[in-house]
Amino acid sequence: MTLFPLMACCEQLAIDPKTLRRWLQQATMSLQVHPIDGRRKCLSHEQVQQLAALHSRVLKPDETRPITSLGAQHPLRAPEEPPHPQTIGSTERVKTTSAVLLKDEHLGQKLSQLEALVVAQQQQLVLLTRELLHERTTRMERPSSPLDAPVQPMTEPEILRTQHENLAISVPIPLDGGRPLHPAEQRARFLVLPPLIEYSAAGTYVVISSQEGEIHLIPDSPEWFEWFRTLSSFRFVGKCGRFGACRGYNRRPTRMWQAYRTIHQHDYKHYLGLSEHLTIAHLEQMAAKFQSYVDAL
């Protein structure tokens, strides 16, 4: 039986002794005893070949000679006949042909995808061209109007005057010209302000909107609370004080209302409640609370 020292096995397998011992444990191989020196351990030729096959290793030629059971030494492997040149050429041609076929298939897939994309873009271009021609035909058939004239850039005074005219137009003028306007209506006529709830001299509460004029609502009625659900802010002037209110925001308006007032350059805010909590008594109570800040200064 042919035996090889462990160091010779490591050199032929191109590994270190530690890796060799781990491979032996994984393969459950037992070491052979040196025929002359019992302290030395060896591997047989079959074991070395088995390790090389398990771990896909090519045995390297080694100048050291193996130890036989009779003490003679001979090379690890018999010289193999070199492969025939025709065999090498055919193997290389097969590998080259496979690589070329894979590459051609990949290129064919990419070419198909590009062709589909080109067809889709051509269809989209045809649709856009048809729409453009239709729009051009419509403009040619339509009679010319001043709106088709080129727009000239406006100067800053013209912009301010236009904004003022648009603001005045947005406020409707009462049709019943004989009725005298409420003071709050007169103030809100040329301003776009939040709706106002004001205690009048007649002892009633008047609701004024800068867009709609006076809104006839009965306090604490179902229509009263439903009207609050359509607002984002309002003002209140009551018997004991005044304040402004707006909805709370958490990325979008919520159902909660916040009351606020600025007194001597200091901002005060208080939680007002939900829309169904906005009774006249609750609004008057909040107005009195803000007025107490004014009286305390």
Backbone bond lengths (Angstrom), bond angles and torsions (degrees), N, CA, C in turn:
res aa  C-N    CA-C-N  psi(-1)  N-CA   C-N-CA  omega(-1)  CA-C   N-CA-C  phi
1 M - - - 1.476 - - 1.522 108.87 -
2 T 1.333 116.46 136.51 1.460 122.13 -177.93 1.521 109.57 -87.70
3 L 1.345 115.95 128.29 1.459 122.29 179.97 1.520 109.13 -120.18
4 F 1.384 114.37 151.30 1.461 120.64 179.74 1.532 108.16 -131.53
5 P 1.328 118.47 136.29 1.464 120.68 174.23 1.529 110.86 -61.79
6 L 1.324 116.40 155.92 1.467 120.59 -176.60 1.516 111.76 -62.78
7 M 1.339 117.99 -37.95 1.456 120.47 -179.38 1.516 110.58 -65.54
8 A 1.355 116.14 -38.70 1.463 119.14 177.58 1.531 110.61 -65.10
9 C 1.336 116.64 -37.47 1.469 119.82 177.08 1.529 111.33 -63.94
10 C 1.343 116.64 -40.45 1.469 120.16 179.09 1.526 110.87 -63.03
11 E 1.336 116.94 -41.54 1.458 119.88 -179.47 1.531 111.01 -66.48
12 Q 1.326 117.31 -39.54 1.447 119.31 -177.12 1.533 111.89 -74.63
13 L 1.345 116.52 -30.98 1.469 119.87 176.72 1.519 112.99 -87.83
14 A 1.355 117.20 -8.16 1.477 122.75 -179.67 1.526 111.21 61.08
15 I 1.338 116.64 46.50 1.455 121.95 177.24 1.520 108.22 -135.58
16 D 1.339 115.73 171.27 1.460 120.24 177.72 1.528 108.97 -95.05
17 P 1.347 117.60 164.94 1.469 120.55 -177.42 1.519 113.49 -59.02
18 K 1.336 116.64 -35.09 1.462 119.38 -179.40 1.531 110.88 -64.27
19 T 1.335 116.03 -42.81 1.469 119.66 178.07 1.518 110.53 -65.24
20 L 1.323 116.89 -38.27 1.463 120.38 179.30 1.522 110.99 -61.35
21 R 1.332 116.77 -43.95 1.473 119.31 179.96 1.534 110.56 -65.03
22 R 1.327 117.50 -36.33 1.467 119.39 178.63 1.528 111.03 -66.80
23 W 1.350 115.96 -39.90 1.466 119.64 177.72 1.528 110.89 -64.01
24 L 1.337 116.06 -37.77 1.467 119.35 179.84 1.530 110.65 -65.68
25 Q 1.358 116.25 -38.93 1.465 119.19 178.26 1.523 111.05 -65.61
26 Q 1.362 116.30 -41.18 1.456 119.18 -179.91 1.525 111.36 -65.72
27 A 1.348 117.08 -36.74 1.464 121.07 -179.62 1.516 112.95 -87.69
28 T 1.357 117.35 -1.67 1.480 123.24 -178.19 1.534 111.07 51.08
29 M 1.327 114.44 49.82 1.468 120.54 177.68 1.524 109.34 -98.96
30 S 1.265 116.09 143.40 1.471 121.63 177.30 1.519 109.77 -103.49
31 L 1.322 115.58 144.79 1.461 121.28 -179.62 1.527 110.18 -78.12
32 Q 1.322 114.84 151.97 1.461 122.15 177.15 1.524 109.81 -97.72
33 V 1.324 116.29 149.32 1.474 121.62 -179.42 1.528 109.05 -86.23
34 H 1.326 115.49 138.37 1.467 121.70 177.68 1.527 108.80 -61.10
35 P 1.347 118.06 134.25 1.481 118.97 -176.69 1.520 113.65 -66.92
36 I 1.317 117.31 -21.51 1.473 120.04 -178.52 1.516 111.15 -106.65
37 D 1.350 116.07 -49.49 1.472 121.69 -178.01 1.523 107.59 -108.15
38 G 1.344 116.15 109.80 1.456 120.29 -178.12 1.513 114.07 -66.93
39 R 1.329 118.84 -16.00 1.467 121.48 -179.01 1.528 111.60 -79.07
40 R 1.295 117.12 -18.61 1.465 120.42 -178.03 1.529 109.92 -92.87
41 K 1.327 114.29 145.59 1.465 120.66 -179.94 1.519 109.09 -113.08
42 C 1.314 115.36 147.74 1.460 120.92 -176.09 1.540 109.34 -137.50
43 L 1.348 113.80 172.84 1.458 122.14 174.43 1.520 108.46 -127.78
44 S 1.298 115.64 148.84 1.453 119.43 178.60 1.520 110.48 -81.90
45 H 1.302 115.00 165.69 1.460 120.50 -179.97 1.534 110.79 -62.85
46 E 1.324 117.69 -39.21 1.460 120.60 178.59 1.527 111.69 -65.37
47 Q 1.364 117.38 -38.15 1.460 120.03 179.23 1.538 111.41 -65.54
48 V 1.329 116.86 -40.83 1.462 119.79 178.77 1.533 110.26 -62.99
49 Q 1.327 116.34 -43.78 1.453 119.11 179.14 1.537 111.98 -64.92
50 Q 1.341 115.72 -36.62 1.468 119.13 178.62 1.525 111.18 -65.03
51 L 1.356 117.60 -42.21 1.467 120.85 177.39 1.523 110.74 -63.04
52 A 1.326 115.79 -41.55 1.464 118.72 179.56 1.526 111.13 -63.42
53 A 1.318 117.64 -37.83 1.462 120.32 179.59 1.526 111.83 -71.87
54 L 1.352 117.85 -37.51 1.466 121.17 -179.30 1.517 111.67 -65.21
55 H 1.340 117.49 -36.58 1.468 121.46 -174.03 1.519 111.75 -111.03
56 S 1.323 117.03 19.39 1.465 122.16 174.71 1.526 111.31 52.67
57 R 1.277 116.34 49.76 1.469 122.28 179.06 1.527 108.94 -107.53
58 V 1.335 114.56 145.46 1.461 121.18 174.17 1.514 107.63 -102.32
59 L 1.298 116.20 122.59 1.467 120.71 -177.88 1.512 109.75 -63.94
60 K 1.322 115.56 128.49 1.457 121.22 177.85 1.523 109.55 -86.96
61 P 1.302 116.61 143.08 1.471 118.04 176.52 1.523 110.84 -66.68
62 D 1.297 116.54 139.20 1.462 121.69 -177.21 1.521 108.51 -129.96
63 E 1.357 114.48 140.30 1.458 119.57 -179.52 1.525 112.50 -75.71
64 T 1.339 116.49 -21.31 1.466 118.92 179.57 1.498 109.71 -69.59
65 R 1.289 116.68 142.55 1.458 121.00 -177.85 1.526 109.30 -97.73
66 P 1.324 116.30 144.49 1.460 119.22 179.58 1.525 111.21 -72.02
67 I 1.342 113.56 165.90 1.458 121.25 179.07 1.516 107.41 -104.90
68 T 1.321 116.74 123.29 1.462 120.58 177.96 1.511 109.60 -92.07
69 S 1.315 115.11 169.48 1.465 119.56 179.90 1.516 111.44 -67.66
70 L 1.337 117.68 -21.62 1.451 121.04 179.64 1.521 112.03 -96.70
71 G 1.280 118.30 2.68 1.458 122.00 178.91 1.499 112.36 92.68
72 A 1.348 120.02 -6.90 1.449 121.34 178.45 1.525 109.91 -80.42
73 Q 1.316 115.14 157.84 1.458 121.43 -178.80 1.520 108.83 -121.76
74 H 1.324 115.90 139.96 1.460 119.75 176.34 1.519 107.35 -148.09
75 P 1.306 119.45 164.25 1.479 121.02 -177.97 1.526 110.63 -61.50
76 L 1.364 113.23 156.29 1.466 119.41 -179.45 1.521 111.84 -64.49
77 R 1.285 116.66 -44.64 1.451 120.24 -175.76 1.516 109.09 -129.74
78 A 1.285 114.38 142.83 1.453 118.46 175.99 1.503 109.34 -71.89
79 P 1.298 116.15 145.28 1.471 118.00 -179.45 1.516 110.06 -61.08
80 E 1.271 113.37 129.19 1.449 118.89 -179.52 1.512 109.71 -91.25
81 E 1.316 114.04 150.97 1.440 118.91 177.58 1.526 108.88 -73.54
82 P 1.299 116.45 135.26 1.476 118.85 178.79 1.511 110.47 -62.97
83 P 1.321 117.25 144.73 1.464 119.53 179.45 1.506 111.18 -62.74
84 H 1.315 113.33 149.54 1.460 118.93 -178.98 1.528 109.62 -68.67
85 P 1.326 117.10 140.00 1.475 118.36 -179.46 1.515 113.09 -57.65
86 Q 1.332 118.49 -33.94 1.457 120.10 179.62 1.520 111.67 -65.66
87 T 1.373 115.53 -37.68 1.470 119.58 178.56 1.521 110.66 -64.18
88 I 1.350 116.07 -43.99 1.473 119.64 178.83 1.518 110.41 -61.66
89 G 1.327 117.23 -43.94 1.468 120.20 -178.49 1.511 112.31 -64.02
90 S 1.356 117.10 -41.29 1.467 119.37 179.99 1.517 111.68 -66.00
91 T 1.349 116.94 -39.19 1.474 120.10 178.97 1.522 110.81 -63.81
92 E 1.323 116.36 -44.18 1.460 119.17 179.77 1.522 111.08 -64.64
93 R 1.356 116.71 -37.37 1.469 119.01 179.13 1.524 111.33 -65.70
94 V 1.348 116.52 -38.78 1.464 119.58 178.25 1.525 110.73 -63.12
95 K 1.352 116.82 -44.02 1.469 119.95 179.44 1.521 111.03 -63.57
96 T 1.323 115.97 -43.62 1.471 119.32 -179.48 1.524 111.16 -63.62
97 T 1.350 115.78 -42.23 1.466 119.30 -179.98 1.528 111.35 -63.49
98 S 1.341 117.41 -40.58 1.476 120.42 178.93 1.520 110.88 -63.49
99 A 1.344 116.64 -43.27 1.463 119.63 179.80 1.521 111.28 -63.09
100 V 1.353 116.32 -40.61 1.464 119.84 -179.82 1.520 110.81 -65.82
101 L 1.363 116.99 -40.39 1.463 119.84 179.33 1.519 111.73 -64.15
102 L 1.345 117.50 -42.63 1.467 120.29 178.05 1.517 111.03 -62.77
103 K 1.340 115.84 -42.14 1.458 119.23 -179.59 1.522 110.98 -65.74
104 D 1.344 117.32 -40.75 1.462 119.82 178.70 1.524 111.53 -64.86
105 E 1.342 117.57 -38.04 1.475 120.32 178.93 1.515 110.87 -64.65
106 H 1.349 116.27 -42.18 1.469 120.20 178.83 1.527 110.63 -63.68
107 L 1.339 116.64 -43.23 1.456 119.67 179.11 1.524 110.91 -66.07
108 G 1.355 116.85 -35.47 1.460 118.96 178.02 1.521 112.43 -63.77
109 Q 1.342 116.97 -39.45 1.468 120.18 177.90 1.528 110.67 -64.04
110 K 1.335 116.51 -44.08 1.470 119.29 179.32 1.524 110.85 -63.13
111 L 1.339 116.67 -39.94 1.453 119.80 -179.93 1.537 111.03 -64.80
112 S 1.334 117.44 -38.13 1.466 120.24 177.89 1.523 111.44 -64.48
113 Q 1.345 116.18 -41.26 1.470 119.49 178.19 1.523 111.09 -63.89
114 L 1.322 117.47 -42.05 1.468 120.09 179.30 1.525 111.41 -64.99
115 E 1.335 116.73 -39.30 1.468 119.30 178.26 1.520 111.21 -63.32
116 A 1.342 117.32 -41.36 1.472 120.05 177.90 1.522 111.33 -63.89
117 L 1.345 116.92 -39.22 1.464 120.37 179.03 1.519 111.17 -66.27
118 V 1.332 117.37 -39.80 1.468 120.71 178.74 1.523 110.60 -64.25
119 V 1.330 117.16 -41.24 1.474 120.46 179.69 1.526 110.50 -63.55
120 A 1.352 117.23 -42.28 1.474 120.13 179.55 1.521 111.06 -64.18
121 Q 1.340 117.42 -40.67 1.462 119.79 179.08 1.525 111.42 -67.85
122 Q 1.326 116.98 -36.30 1.459 119.24 177.10 1.527 111.12 -63.99
123 Q 1.339 117.26 -41.70 1.464 119.83 177.66 1.523 111.69 -63.08
124 Q 1.334 115.98 -41.51 1.469 119.14 178.26 1.525 111.22 -64.68
125 L 1.324 116.98 -38.07 1.463 120.33 178.17 1.516 111.28 -64.87
126 V 1.327 117.20 -38.15 1.468 120.51 177.99 1.523 110.52 -63.90
127 L 1.356 117.26 -43.16 1.466 120.23 179.36 1.524 111.37 -63.65
128 L 1.324 117.17 -43.04 1.468 119.93 179.08 1.525 111.24 -64.45
129 T 1.332 116.95 -37.30 1.466 119.95 178.78 1.530 111.04 -65.41
130 R 1.334 116.00 -40.69 1.468 119.06 178.19 1.520 111.23 -63.27
131 E 1.337 117.14 -43.47 1.466 119.73 178.83 1.528 111.33 -62.98
132 L 1.333 116.51 -40.09 1.460 119.65 179.55 1.518 111.45 -64.47
133 L 1.330 116.96 -42.98 1.461 120.03 178.33 1.525 111.66 -64.94
134 H 1.337 116.47 -38.29 1.461 119.50 178.13 1.520 111.03 -65.21
135 E 1.310 117.50 -42.66 1.473 121.19 178.97 1.518 110.47 -64.42
136 R 1.322 117.63 -40.05 1.464 120.38 179.90 1.524 110.78 -66.93
137 T 1.341 117.12 -39.85 1.466 120.05 178.24 1.524 111.58 -64.81
138 T 1.341 115.26 -39.54 1.469 119.26 179.18 1.524 111.18 -64.14
139 R 1.319 117.28 -40.78 1.467 119.72 179.61 1.524 111.29 -66.94
140 M 1.325 116.89 -36.56 1.465 118.93 -179.80 1.522 111.51 -69.04
141 E 1.354 117.10 -34.97 1.457 119.79 180.00 1.515 112.93 -77.87
142 R 1.352 117.54 -25.58 1.459 120.58 -178.09 1.518 109.90 -76.64
143 P 1.365 118.57 137.78 1.481 119.87 178.35 1.516 110.24 -65.51
144 S 1.313 114.22 146.85 1.470 120.22 -178.32 1.513 109.47 -67.75
145 S 1.293 116.64 147.70 1.464 123.08 -179.78 1.511 108.42 -140.74
146 P 1.307 117.41 162.97 1.476 119.29 178.65 1.516 112.77 -59.55
147 L 1.346 118.13 -22.54 1.459 119.32 -179.35 1.518 111.81 -68.27
148 D 1.346 117.12 -23.94 1.453 119.90 -179.27 1.516 112.78 -78.74
149 A 1.344 117.21 -9.86 1.462 119.69 179.89 1.516 109.64 -67.90
150 P 1.312 117.02 149.88 1.470 119.42 179.13 1.518 111.44 -62.62
151 V 1.296 116.75 141.51 1.466 123.47 -178.05 1.515 108.83 -83.06
152 Q 1.314 115.59 126.73 1.454 121.17 177.56 1.524 109.77 -91.80
153 P 1.314 118.48 142.07 1.468 120.19 178.68 1.515 111.42 -63.51
154 M 1.327 117.40 138.27 1.456 123.26 -178.74 1.514 110.43 -90.55
155 T 1.312 114.98 145.44 1.465 119.57 175.59 1.517 109.33 -81.02
156 E 1.317 116.34 168.46 1.469 120.74 -177.27 1.520 112.11 -63.54
157 P 1.349 120.99 -43.04 1.479 119.11 177.17 1.530 112.35 -60.88
158 E 1.348 116.98 -38.60 1.468 118.82 178.83 1.521 111.22 -65.56
159 I 1.332 117.68 -37.72 1.468 120.85 178.52 1.524 110.65 -62.52
160 L 1.352 116.88 -45.13 1.466 120.74 179.79 1.523 110.74 -63.83
161 R 1.352 116.94 -41.02 1.464 119.47 -179.65 1.526 110.92 -66.32
162 T 1.344 116.37 -38.54 1.471 119.76 178.93 1.521 111.47 -65.36
163 Q 1.340 115.93 -42.48 1.467 119.20 177.80 1.518 111.26 -61.24
164 H 1.350 116.80 -41.07 1.459 119.70 -179.73 1.526 110.43 -65.49
165 E 1.352 118.24 -40.99 1.461 120.76 179.16 1.520 111.63 -65.74
166 N 1.340 116.87 -41.09 1.476 119.49 178.59 1.516 111.21 -63.83
167 L 1.344 116.08 -38.31 1.459 119.89 179.68 1.514 110.77 -65.54
168 A 1.328 116.74 -39.85 1.463 120.23 -179.81 1.530 110.87 -69.55
169 I 1.336 116.58 -35.52 1.461 119.46 -179.72 1.517 111.14 -70.64
170 S 1.377 116.31 -32.98 1.457 119.21 -177.22 1.507 113.25 -66.62
171 V 1.367 118.19 -18.84 1.470 121.68 -179.96 1.516 108.03 -92.87
172 P 1.320 119.98 116.01 1.470 120.74 -178.25 1.519 111.49 -70.35
173 I 1.321 115.29 142.14 1.470 121.33 177.75 1.517 107.96 -91.43
174 P 1.340 118.66 132.60 1.473 120.68 -178.74 1.522 110.21 -57.47
175 L 1.335 114.53 135.05 1.461 120.04 -179.68 1.522 111.52 -75.71
176 D 1.344 117.38 -32.08 1.460 119.70 -179.92 1.524 108.39 -83.66
177 G 1.340 115.98 83.30 1.462 120.13 -174.84 1.518 113.09 -63.84
178 G 1.349 119.07 -19.30 1.451 119.55 -178.66 1.515 112.97 -74.27
179 R 1.393 119.12 -21.18 1.462 120.52 -176.98 1.522 109.97 -80.72
180 P 1.324 118.51 128.94 1.471 119.64 177.53 1.525 109.55 -68.50
181 L 1.345 115.64 139.96 1.457 120.85 -178.43 1.515 110.91 -77.84
182 H 1.303 115.13 143.90 1.460 121.44 173.71 1.530 108.95 -66.70
183 P 1.336 118.54 146.29 1.486 119.14 179.16 1.520 112.87 -53.92
184 A 1.321 116.61 -37.67 1.465 118.22 178.50 1.525 111.24 -67.18
185 E 1.353 116.89 -33.98 1.457 119.94 176.61 1.522 110.94 -66.66
186 Q 1.311 117.15 -38.61 1.451 120.43 178.61 1.531 111.31 -64.02
187 R 1.352 116.68 -38.54 1.473 119.29 179.96 1.518 110.82 -71.59
188 A 1.344 116.49 -34.68 1.462 119.46 -175.92 1.520 113.11 -88.95
189 R 1.361 117.75 0.36 1.455 119.97 -173.73 1.520 111.70 -65.23
190 F 1.326 117.57 -40.49 1.457 121.34 -177.38 1.523 111.95 -110.23
191 L 1.310 117.80 18.11 1.456 121.25 179.37 1.531 109.32 -129.66
192 V 1.318 116.21 144.12 1.462 121.22 174.03 1.517 106.78 -100.40
193 L 1.315 115.79 95.31 1.460 122.08 -175.38 1.529 109.36 -121.08
194 P 1.328 116.73 163.04 1.463 118.66 174.89 1.526 110.90 -62.15
195 P 1.306 119.21 154.44 1.474 121.58 178.93 1.532 110.82 -56.82
196 L 1.333 114.86 149.63 1.465 121.95 -175.99 1.522 109.41 -118.83
197 I 1.324 114.87 131.40 1.464 121.99 171.29 1.527 106.29 -110.01
198 E 1.335 116.95 114.30 1.471 120.89 -171.98 1.536 110.28 -129.73
199 Y 1.319 113.96 139.64 1.475 119.92 175.53 1.522 107.95 -83.05
200 S 1.348 117.56 118.47 1.458 122.07 -174.34 1.534 110.64 -89.33
201 A 1.334 113.31 171.62 1.472 119.09 179.29 1.516 111.78 -68.61
202 A 1.325 116.67 -21.02 1.469 119.49 179.41 1.519 112.23 -79.13
203 G 1.328 118.47 0.52 1.457 121.59 178.64 1.515 113.89 83.90
204 T 1.319 117.82 17.36 1.468 122.24 178.08 1.528 109.00 -123.02
205 Y 1.312 114.43 164.48 1.461 120.81 178.73 1.527 109.26 -99.27
206 V 1.330 115.18 128.74 1.458 121.93 -177.23 1.528 107.94 -111.44
207 V 1.333 115.95 135.37 1.469 122.35 178.18 1.519 107.68 -107.73
208 I 1.343 116.82 120.30 1.455 122.97 -176.52 1.521 108.42 -119.63
209 S 1.349 115.66 131.62 1.467 122.63 174.63 1.512 108.85 -117.66
210 S 1.325 117.06 134.77 1.462 120.37 -179.03 1.521 111.70 -67.47
211 Q 1.322 118.87 -19.02 1.457 121.48 178.46 1.525 112.52 -97.92
212 E 1.336 117.71 -35.67 1.463 121.07 -173.46 1.520 113.83 -108.10
213 G 1.310 117.11 -6.50 1.453 119.03 -176.55 1.524 110.88 80.31
214 E 1.334 116.69 -146.03 1.464 120.92 -179.69 1.528 109.80 -76.59
215 I 1.340 114.53 131.29 1.462 121.10 177.87 1.521 107.35 -108.74
216 H 1.304 116.09 124.87 1.453 120.83 -176.61 1.532 108.35 -87.40
217 L 1.306 115.26 102.25 1.458 122.04 178.65 1.521 109.42 -129.33
218 I 1.307 116.11 141.25 1.464 121.70 175.47 1.527 107.62 -91.85
219 P 1.332 118.14 120.60 1.464 119.60 -179.77 1.526 111.97 -55.04
220 D 1.324 115.07 142.73 1.462 124.67 176.40 1.535 112.68 65.64
221 S 1.329 117.19 17.19 1.462 120.13 176.97 1.541 109.09 -92.16
222 P 1.321 118.28 165.41 1.479 119.24 176.85 1.523 112.44 -57.20
223 E 1.366 117.35 -37.70 1.467 119.53 177.83 1.524 111.21 -65.13
224 W 1.336 116.29 -33.07 1.472 121.96 178.50 1.529 110.50 -60.57
225 F 1.331 117.58 -50.83 1.463 120.74 -178.59 1.534 111.14 -70.83
226 E 1.334 117.20 -32.78 1.467 119.56 177.73 1.526 110.78 -67.80
227 W 1.335 116.26 -33.75 1.471 120.41 178.11 1.521 110.58 -64.89
228 F 1.317 118.67 -37.98 1.468 121.30 178.99 1.530 111.33 -63.99
229 R 1.326 117.44 -30.29 1.470 119.68 -179.39 1.527 112.13 -69.97
230 T 1.350 117.25 -16.08 1.460 120.73 178.97 1.520 112.88 -92.85
231 L 1.337 118.41 -3.85 1.464 122.25 -174.39 1.519 110.82 -100.92
232 S 1.310 114.24 158.91 1.465 120.89 170.05 1.524 111.32 -112.10
233 S 1.350 117.75 -16.91 1.464 122.16 177.31 1.533 108.45 -163.31
234 F 1.334 116.45 161.29 1.457 121.61 175.20 1.522 108.35 -161.02
235 R 1.350 115.19 168.75 1.467 122.07 176.57 1.516 109.65 -120.38
236 F 1.309 115.36 150.72 1.463 119.97 -178.98 1.525 108.63 -134.47
237 V 1.334 115.26 128.28 1.472 122.67 173.91 1.520 106.06 -125.91
238 G 1.335 116.29 107.01 1.452 120.37 -175.36 1.511 113.39 -109.82
239 K 1.306 115.51 -161.12 1.462 120.90 -179.45 1.525 111.54 -69.69
240 C 1.321 116.49 -37.33 1.464 120.34 -170.71 1.523 114.09 -107.09
241 G 1.310 119.03 -8.54 1.455 119.73 -178.19 1.515 111.34 171.65
242 R 1.310 115.16 -167.41 1.456 120.42 -177.26 1.528 109.49 -147.93
243 F 1.334 115.73 163.84 1.457 122.22 175.71 1.520 109.11 -170.09
244 G 1.301 117.08 167.95 1.461 123.86 172.30 1.519 109.61 -110.60
245 A 1.308 116.25 157.01 1.470 120.64 -177.91 1.525 109.08 -140.28
246 C 1.307 115.62 145.52 1.473 121.63 176.30 1.522 108.39 -146.53
247 R 1.306 114.67 160.27 1.462 120.13 179.00 1.523 110.24 -73.36
248 G 1.340 115.39 150.33 1.451 119.88 171.85 1.524 110.41 -74.79
249 Y 1.307 116.19 154.93 1.468 121.58 -177.69 1.511 109.61 -126.25
250 N 1.317 114.42 131.00 1.466 122.13 170.12 1.525 106.63 -136.70
251 R 1.356 114.48 75.23 1.467 124.00 -171.19 1.518 112.42 72.91
252 R 1.313 118.00 -24.37 1.457 123.39 175.12 1.530 107.53 -152.91
253 P 1.332 118.01 160.60 1.471 119.39 -178.87 1.527 111.29 -60.33
254 T 1.332 114.39 139.60 1.463 120.70 178.57 1.525 109.28 -106.82
255 R 1.314 117.43 -179.36 1.461 122.99 179.42 1.522 111.94 -83.40
256 M 1.325 117.67 -5.73 1.468 120.99 -176.27 1.527 110.16 -90.03
257 W 1.332 115.40 144.36 1.463 122.10 -179.73 1.528 109.51 -111.66
258 Q 1.338 114.95 144.46 1.460 122.43 175.70 1.526 108.74 -119.18
259 A 1.331 116.85 131.97 1.461 122.31 175.76 1.531 108.65 -98.69
260 Y 1.334 115.99 142.12 1.464 119.70 -177.07 1.527 109.22 -145.46
261 R 1.328 114.87 156.20 1.467 121.97 173.85 1.530 108.43 -162.95
262 T 1.312 115.92 141.06 1.458 122.22 177.68 1.521 108.32 -100.55
263 I 1.332 115.68 121.12 1.470 121.86 -178.51 1.518 107.73 -125.10
264 H 1.340 115.72 115.58 1.471 121.55 -179.30 1.538 110.95 51.04
265 Q 1.323 114.33 53.71 1.466 123.10 176.01 1.531 113.03 60.17
266 H 1.314 115.75 25.42 1.458 119.76 176.01 1.527 107.99 -126.41
267 D 1.349 116.62 128.63 1.458 122.15 -176.94 1.530 110.00 -89.32
268 Y 1.335 114.79 128.95 1.466 122.18 175.90 1.527 108.48 -114.99
269 K 1.311 116.39 135.98 1.462 121.85 178.64 1.521 109.58 -134.75
270 H 1.338 115.74 141.82 1.465 121.63 177.83 1.529 108.85 -142.98
271 Y 1.296 114.84 149.33 1.465 120.65 176.34 1.515 108.69 -72.87
272 L 1.355 116.14 127.56 1.454 120.74 -175.35 1.526 112.01 -99.19
273 G 1.317 118.95 -27.57 1.457 121.37 179.47 1.517 111.68 116.71
274 L 1.333 116.15 -171.20 1.457 122.64 178.19 1.524 110.40 -87.48
275 S 1.330 116.31 173.51 1.468 120.01 -177.53 1.520 111.72 -61.80
276 E 1.333 118.10 -36.49 1.463 120.24 -179.72 1.528 112.89 -74.40
277 H 1.341 118.39 -5.63 1.466 121.84 178.03 1.522 112.56 -95.97
278 L 1.351 118.68 -5.14 1.463 122.13 -171.72 1.524 110.75 -85.36
279 T 1.289 115.91 65.86 1.464 120.67 173.63 1.529 109.28 -82.57
280 I 1.347 115.74 165.70 1.469 119.99 179.47 1.527 110.19 -62.40
281 A 1.325 117.29 -40.03 1.461 120.03 -179.65 1.531 110.72 -63.66
282 H 1.327 116.53 -40.39 1.463 119.40 -179.41 1.524 110.57 -68.94
283 L 1.333 117.90 -38.32 1.464 120.73 178.23 1.527 111.05 -66.83
284 E 1.335 117.05 -41.15 1.467 120.04 178.05 1.531 110.67 -64.47
285 Q 1.320 116.73 -37.69 1.460 120.29 179.18 1.530 110.58 -63.51
286 M 1.340 117.37 -41.55 1.455 120.03 179.08 1.526 110.78 -68.80
287 A 1.339 117.95 -38.49 1.458 120.64 177.52 1.522 111.22 -62.92
288 A 1.326 116.81 -40.02 1.466 119.76 177.21 1.530 111.38 -65.63
289 K 1.301 117.81 -34.13 1.461 120.97 178.74 1.524 110.79 -65.00
290 F 1.325 117.61 -42.57 1.464 120.31 176.91 1.531 110.66 -67.21
291 Q 1.342 116.74 -36.50 1.454 119.17 -179.79 1.526 111.51 -67.03
292 S 1.338 116.40 -28.58 1.467 118.78 177.48 1.533 111.40 -65.23
293 Y 1.347 117.88 -29.53 1.461 120.22 175.16 1.515 110.66 -66.38
294 V 1.345 115.73 -37.18 1.457 119.26 179.59 1.528 110.60 -68.57
295 D 1.328 117.45 -42.08 1.457 121.01 -179.36 1.511 112.01 -68.71
296 A 1.343 117.19 -27.11 1.466 119.50 -177.79 1.527 111.74 -76.83
297 L 1.322 118.54 -16.52 1.473 121.37 -177.87 1.512 110.62 -86.82
